[in-house]
Amino acid sequence: MNSTFEFFNKLKNQQIELKDCKLQWQSPSNIALVKYWGKKEIQIPENLSISMGLKNCFTQTQMVAKCHQQNKMALEYFFSNERHLLFETKVMTFLNHHVLPLMPFLSKLSLTFNSSNSFPHSAGIASSASSMSALALCLMDLATKLFNLNLPTAEFFQHASYLARLGSGSACRSIYGGFSRWGELNENDGSNEYALKIEKIHPLFMGLKDTIVIVDSGPKEVSSSNGHKLMATHDYADQRYQRADKNAHFLIEVLEKGDMENFGRIIESEAFDLHGLMMSSSTPFILLRPKTLEVIELVKQYRNENKTPIYFTLDAGPNVHLLYPPQFHSQISQELFSKIKSLDCPLIFDEIGNGPVKIDG
């Protein structure tokens, strides 16, 4: 497979016949199981991370590209058919700083994006992974059309993952369905520049449910971007990166063997680790809420009393993801979710997904 660097270098030297295009992709959010927390320049991770792509929580993005005579890229970004100037500025910065040097032909185009989320905007689910991955897939699709390329599927998604990473680190993992990894597994396997799909997965994990407990849908007091920056001076940073890499290697083995108990142990440990790092930063902050802890205690109590394999993980916020095999869904819904709902915490029912989908028409 060609490296992404070689691919985009070749694009620069090829002749192109510009034409108007309309493309549309749907890309899912993902939940990190081994957390990405701490990065170097240009969205390079400090440690290996692993995530599970979701099915029902996704962003759908349409891109319309039109030729124009100016030698400067034009951009408009709409969210649910309404101009979204804040995200438009973010996307323009992303394209100008990171994508235009790789795809200089964009300077001859006027781009209009219109995106929507399948989950409520106030649901407390980070949408940067799904939105930036959908955008990256549109850009890669545009390149294949304008240059008349017939790329192997794996290569297409690798380059799209590379572009997505430049916009949002976790977005590079949303390019794949199932479980994916991002970072160097060893010196000959994996990359810090794009994610890869984990192929060897035990059937036990392939139908995994993810019920998301929305504890607080308000804005976070500290953004993930600022949280990453605090890791640069964190006293425990080196130990964290070593532990994360160790957990990631072990989780890959666990996913292949079908070891549900150790799967749960790792993802819960990672959840606490992530929030422990926030609370022990040079500028400490707490994103957990009292109801977050109440939900966790309810889950632990239910698991211990019923011997049911349900485990929790946390995003970089107060909301709780509950992961469990599908055959326990009815039982858990009746016995546990009713108690969680009594805390006035909405639930979003999701599950492991198959990855992005190109929308025709």
C-alpha positions in Angstrom: 0.0 0.0 0.0 1.3 3.4 -0.9 2.1 5.8 2.0 -0.2 8.7 2.4 2.8 11.1 1.9 3.5 9.5 -1.5 -0.1 9.6 -2.5 -0.6 13.3 -1.9 2.7 14.1 -3.5 1.7 12.3 -6.7 -1.6 14.2 -6.7 0.2 17.5 -6.8 2.1 16.6 -10.0 -0.9 15.2 -11.9 -3.0 17.2 -14.4 -6.6 17.7 -13.4 -9.7 18.7 -15.2 -11.9 20.5 -12.7 -15.6 19.9 -12.7 -18.5 20.4 -10.4 -19.2 17.6 -7.9 -21.8 16.7 -5.3 -20.9 14.1 -2.7 -22.3 12.8 0.5 -21.0 10.6 3.3 -22.3 9.4 6.7 -19.7 8.8 9.3 -20.1 7.5 12.9 -18.9 8.8 16.3 -16.7 6.5 18.3 -16.0 5.8 21.9 -12.4 5.4 23.0 -11.7 2.3 25.1 -8.0 3.0 25.5 -7.9 6.8 25.7 -6.1 9.3 23.5 -5.1 12.0 26.0 -1.9 14.0 25.2 -0.6 14.9 21.8 2.4 16.3 19.9 2.3 18.8 17.0 -0.1 18.2 14.1 -2.4 15.9 16.1 0.3 13.2 16.6 -0.8 11.0 19.7 1.5 10.4 22.6 0.1 6.9 23.0 -1.7 4.1 21.2 -5.5 4.3 21.5 -8.4 1.9 20.7 -12.0 2.7 20.0 -15.3 1.2 19.0 -17.2 2.8 16.1 -20.9 3.4 16.8 -23.9 2.7 14.5 -26.7 5.1 15.4 -24.7 8.3 16.4 -23.4 9.7 13.2 -22.9 12.8 11.1 -24.1 13.0 7.5 -22.3 15.6 5.4 -23.0 16.7 1.8 -20.3 18.6 -0.1 -21.0 20.6 -3.2 -17.8 21.6 -5.1 -18.0 24.2 -7.9 -15.3 25.6 -10.1 -14.6 29.3 -9.9 -12.1 31.7 -11.5 -10.5 33.0 -8.4 -7.3 31.5 -7.1 -8.6 31.2 -3.6 -10.8 28.5 -2.0 -14.3 29.7 -1.0 -16.2 27.9 1.7 -19.7 27.9 3.3 -20.7 25.5 6.1 -24.2 24.8 7.1 -25.5 22.7 9.9 -29.1 21.4 9.4 -29.5 23.9 6.6 -28.5 26.9 8.7 -25.2 28.7 8.2 -22.8 27.8 11.1 -20.1 30.5 11.2 -18.2 29.1 14.2 -17.7 25.7 12.6 -17.2 27.3 9.2 -14.2 29.2 10.6 -12.8 26.0 12.1 -13.2 24.1 8.9 -11.6 26.9 6.9 -8.6 26.9 9.2 -8.3 23.1 8.9 -8.5 23.3 5.1 -6.1 26.2 4.7 -3.5 25.0 7.1 -3.5 21.3 6.6 -5.5 20.2 3.5 -4.7 22.8 0.9 -0.9 22.0 0.9 -1.9 18.4 0.2 -4.7 19.2 -2.3 -3.8 22.5 -3.9 -6.6 22.1 -6.5 -9.0 23.1 -3.8 -8.0 26.7 -4.4 -9.9 26.6 -7.7 -13.1 25.5 -6.0 -16.0 26.8 -4.0 -17.0 24.3 -1.4 -20.4 24.2 0.4 -20.9 21.7 3.2 -24.3 20.9 4.8 -24.2 18.5 7.7 -26.6 17.0 10.3 -26.3 14.7 13.3 -28.4 11.7 14.0 -28.2 12.6 17.7 -29.5 15.7 19.4 -27.0 18.6 19.4 -27.5 18.9 23.2 -26.9 15.2 23.8 -23.5 15.7 25.2 -21.9 13.5 22.6 -18.7 14.9 21.0 -19.4 15.3 17.4 -16.0 16.4 16.2 -15.0 12.7 15.4 -18.1 12.1 13.2 -18.2 15.5 11.6 -14.5 15.7 10.7 -14.4 12.1 9.5 -17.4 12.7 7.2 -15.7 15.8 5.9 -12.5 14.0 5.2 -14.3 11.2 3.4 -16.0 13.8 1.1 -12.6 15.3 0.4 -11.0 12.0 -0.5 -14.1 11.1 -2.6 -13.7 14.4 -4.4 -10.0 13.7 -5.2 -10.8 10.3 -6.6 -13.4 11.7 -8.9 -11.4 14.7 -10.1 -8.2 12.6 -10.8 -10.2 9.6 -12.0 -8.6 7.3 -9.4 -9.6 3.7 -8.7 -8.1 3.2 -5.3 -8.2 0.0 -3.3 -10.7 0.3 -0.5 -8.1 0.0 2.3 -6.0 2.7 0.7 -8.9 5.1 0.3 -9.8 4.8 3.9 -6.2 5.1 5.1 -5.8 8.4 3.3 -9.2 9.6 4.6 -8.1 8.7 8.1 -5.0 10.8 7.6 -7.0 13.8 6.6 -9.5 13.3 9.4 -6.7 13.2 12.0 -5.5 16.7 10.9 -9.0 18.0 11.8 -9.6 16.1 15.0 -7.4 13.3 16.4 -10.2 11.0 17.4 -11.8 11.5 13.9 -9.2 9.2 12.3 -10.7 6.2 14.2 -14.3 7.0 12.9 -13.2 6.0 9.4 -13.6 2.4 10.3 -16.4 0.2 11.7 -16.0 -2.2 14.5 -12.8 -1.7 16.6 -9.9 0.5 15.4 -6.5 1.4 16.7 -4.4 4.6 16.2 -0.8 4.8 17.0 2.3 2.6 16.6 1.7 -0.9 17.9 5.4 -1.6 17.3 8.1 -0.2 14.9 6.7 -2.2 12.0 2.9 -2.1 12.7 0.6 0.9 13.0 1.0 4.6 12.5 0.6 7.8 14.4 -0.7 9.5 11.2 -3.8 7.4 10.6 -5.9 4.7 12.2 -6.2 1.0 11.2 -9.1 -1.4 11.6 -8.6 -4.2 14.1 -9.3 -7.3 12.1 -9.1 -10.2 14.6 -12.2 -9.8 16.7 -13.9 -12.6 18.6 -17.7 -13.0 17.7 -18.5 -12.3 21.4 -17.7 -8.6 20.8 -19.2 -8.1 17.3 -22.8 -7.3 18.5 -21.7 -5.2 21.5 -24.4 -2.7 22.7 -23.5 0.8 23.9 -26.2 2.6 25.9 -25.1 6.2 26.5 -26.3 7.8 29.8 -26.6 11.6 29.3 -25.7 13.0 32.7 -25.1 16.5 31.5 -25.5 17.9 28.0 -24.1 21.3 28.7 -20.7 22.6 27.5 -17.7 21.4 29.2 -15.7 23.9 31.4 -12.5 22.7 29.8 -12.4 21.5 26.2 -10.6 18.3 25.2 -8.1 20.5 23.2 -7.1 22.3 26.3 -7.0 19.1 28.3 -4.5 17.6 25.8 -2.3 20.7 26.2 -2.2 20.2 30.0 -0.7 16.8 29.4 2.5 18.5 28.1 3.5 19.5 31.7 1.7 16.7 33.6 3.8 15.1 36.3 2.3 11.6 35.4 2.5 12.0 31.6 5.2 9.5 30.9 3.7 6.8 33.2 0.3 7.4 31.6 1.6 6.9 28.1 3.4 3.7 29.1 0.3 2.4 30.9 -2.0 3.3 27.9 0.3 1.4 25.5 0.3 -1.6 27.8 -3.5 -1.5 28.1 -3.9 -1.2 24.3 -1.7 -4.2 23.6 -3.5 -6.3 26.2 -6.9 -5.1 24.9 -6.1 -6.2 21.3 -5.4 -9.7 22.7 -8.6 -9.6 24.8 -10.7 -8.7 21.7 -9.2 -11.6 19.7 -9.7 -14.2 22.5 -13.2 -13.1 23.6 -12.2 -12.3 27.2 -15.2 -10.2 28.3 -14.1 -9.9 32.0 -10.7 -8.4 31.1 -12.3 -6.3 28.5 -14.4 -4.7 31.2 -11.5 -4.3 33.6 -9.4 -2.5 31.0 -12.1 -0.1 29.8 -13.2 0.9 33.3 -9.6 1.4 34.4 -9.0 3.6 31.4 -12.1 5.7 32.2 -10.8 6.4 35.7 -7.3 7.0 34.5 -8.6 9.7 32.0 -10.5 11.6 34.7 -7.7 11.1 37.2 -5.3 12.9 34.8 -7.7 15.8 34.6 -7.9 16.1 38.4 -4.2 15.9 38.8 -3.2 18.4 36.1 -1.2 21.5 36.9 -4.6 23.3 36.5 -6.9 20.7 38.0 -10.5 20.3 36.7 -13.3 18.0 37.2 -15.8 17.0 34.5 -17.5 14.2 36.4 -20.8 15.1 38.1 -22.6 13.5 41.1 -24.9 11.6 38.9 -21.9 10.2 36.9 -20.8 8.5 40.1 -24.4 7.4 41.0 -24.7 5.7 37.6 -21.3 4.0 38.0 -22.3 2.7 41.4 -25.7 1.4 40.1 -23.9 -0.5 37.3 -21.3 -2.0 39.6 -24.0 -3.1 42.1 -26.2 -4.6 39.3 -23.2 -6.4 37.8 -22.1 -7.9 41.1 -25.6 -9.0 42.1 -26.7 -10.4 38.8 -23.3 -11.6 37.4 -24.1 -9.8 34.2 -21.3 -8.6 31.9 -22.0 -4.9 31.7 -19.2 -2.4 31.9 -18.8 1.3 31.8 -16.5 3.8 30.2 -16.4 7.6 30.1 -15.8 10.1 27.4 -14.0 13.4 28.2 -17.0 14.6 30.0 -19.6 13.5 32.5 -21.6 11.0 30.4 -21.4 7.3 30.8 -21.2 4.6 28.1 -22.5 1.2 29.1 -21.2 -1.7 27.1 -22.7 -5.2 27.2 -23.5 -8.2 24.9 -26.8 -8.0 23.1 -28.4 -11.0 24.7 -28.6 -9.2 28.0 -30.3 -6.1 26.6 -33.9 -6.9 27.6 -32.9 -8.0 31.1 -30.7 -4.9 31.7 -33.4 -2.6 30.3 -36.0 -3.8 32.7 -33.8 -4.1 35.8 -31.1 -1.4 35.5 -32.1 1.2 33.0 -35.3 1.9 34.9 -33.2 2.9 38.0 -30.9 5.1 35.8 -33.9 6.9 34.3 -35.1 7.7 37.8 -32.0 9.9 38.1 -33.5 12.0 35.2 -30.7 10.9 32.8 -31.8 10.4 29.2 -30.5 7.3 27.4 -29.3 6.9 23.9 -29.3 3.3 22.6 -26.4 2.5 20.3 -24.3 -0.4 19.3 -21.1 -1.3 17.4 -21.3 -0.2 13.8 -20.0 -1.1 10.4 -18.3 2.2 9.6 -19.0 5.1 7.2 -21.5 4.9 4.4 -21.5 6.7 1.1 -24.9 8.3 0.3 -25.8 8.2 -3.4 -27.9 10.8 -5.1 
